[in-house]
């Protein structure tokens, strides 16, 4: 049975993901205090359904990637770290 090996390298994208979040959600620099464990969906009032679309679009434009619908779920937006992992999966082609 194959198991997923936890990846650390996705955190290399943390500064860029934070910048995109700050811009897309108009956080005015508040993302500077975020880390990989910072909860997003359900914890950040600015992250409503319309803002999720703005974040998706901004991440795609910033990183030059395109997310498939089946990749996007509430789990992807649970924390800053899960969002970084989503980006990393697309950048390194490990998306199944």
C-alpha positions as CSV (number, residue, x, y, z in Angstrom):
1,X,0.0,0.0,0.0
2,X,1.5,3.3,-1.1
3,X,1.4,6.2,1.3
4,X,2.0,9.8,0.6
5,X,5.3,11.1,1.8
6,X,5.0,14.4,3.7
7,X,6.7,17.1,1.7
8,X,8.5,20.1,3.2
9,X,9.5,21.9,0.0
10,X,6.0,23.3,-0.5
11,X,6.9,25.9,2.2
12,X,9.4,27.4,-0.3
13,X,6.3,29.1,-1.8
14,X,5.1,30.6,1.5
15,X,6.3,34.2,0.9
16,X,4.7,34.3,-2.5
17,X,1.4,32.7,-1.3
18,X,1.3,35.2,1.6
19,X,1.8,38.1,-0.8
20,X,-1.0,36.8,-3.1
21,X,-3.3,36.3,-0.1
22,X,-2.6,39.8,1.2
23,X,-3.3,41.4,-2.2
24,X,-6.3,39.3,-3.2
25,X,-8.0,39.7,0.2
26,X,-6.8,43.3,0.8
27,X,-5.3,42.3,4.2
28,X,-3.1,45.4,4.3
29,X,0.0,43.6,5.5
30,X,-1.8,41.3,8.0
31,X,-0.5,38.2,6.2
32,X,3.0,39.1,7.5
33,X,2.0,37.5,10.8
34,X,0.7,34.3,9.1
35,X,2.6,31.0,9.1
36,X,1.9,27.5,7.6
37,X,-0.5,26.6,10.4
38,X,-2.6,29.8,10.1
39,X,-6.2,28.7,9.5
40,X,-7.9,30.3,6.5
41,X,-11.3,29.1,5.5
42,X,-13.8,29.7,8.3
43,X,-11.2,31.6,10.3
44,X,-10.5,34.6,8.1
45,X,-13.6,36.7,7.6
46,X,-12.2,38.2,4.4
47,X,-12.1,34.7,2.8
48,X,-15.7,34.3,1.6
49,X,-16.8,32.5,-1.5
50,X,-16.1,35.4,-3.9
51,X,-12.7,35.9,-2.2
52,X,-11.8,32.2,-2.7
53,X,-12.3,32.8,-6.5
54,X,-10.1,35.9,-6.3
55,X,-7.3,33.9,-4.5
56,X,-7.5,31.1,-7.0
57,X,-7.3,33.4,-9.9
58,X,-4.4,35.4,-8.3
59,X,-2.5,32.3,-7.5
60,X,-2.9,31.0,-11.1
61,X,-1.7,34.3,-12.5
62,X,1.2,34.7,-10.1
63,X,2.6,31.2,-10.5
64,X,1.6,30.6,-14.1
65,X,-0.5,27.5,-13.2
66,X,-4.0,26.4,-13.7
67,X,-5.9,24.4,-11.0
68,X,-8.4,21.7,-12.0
69,X,-11.8,21.8,-10.4
70,X,-11.2,18.5,-8.7
71,X,-8.1,19.9,-6.9
72,X,-10.0,22.7,-5.2
73,X,-11.9,21.9,-2.0
74,X,-12.3,23.4,1.4
75,X,-9.3,21.2,2.5
76,X,-7.1,23.2,0.1
77,X,-8.0,26.4,1.8
78,X,-7.9,25.0,5.4
79,X,-4.5,26.6,6.2
80,X,-1.8,28.6,4.6
81,X,0.3,25.4,4.5
82,X,-2.4,23.5,2.6
83,X,-2.6,26.3,0.1
84,X,1.2,26.3,-0.3
85,X,1.0,22.5,-0.9
86,X,-1.7,23.0,-3.6
87,X,0.6,25.4,-5.4
88,X,3.6,23.2,-5.1
89,X,1.7,20.2,-6.4
90,X,0.9,22.1,-9.5
91,X,4.3,23.6,-10.0
92,X,6.2,20.3,-9.7
93,X,3.6,18.3,-11.7
94,X,2.8,15.9,-8.9
95,X,-0.9,16.4,-9.4
96,X,-2.6,13.1,-10.1
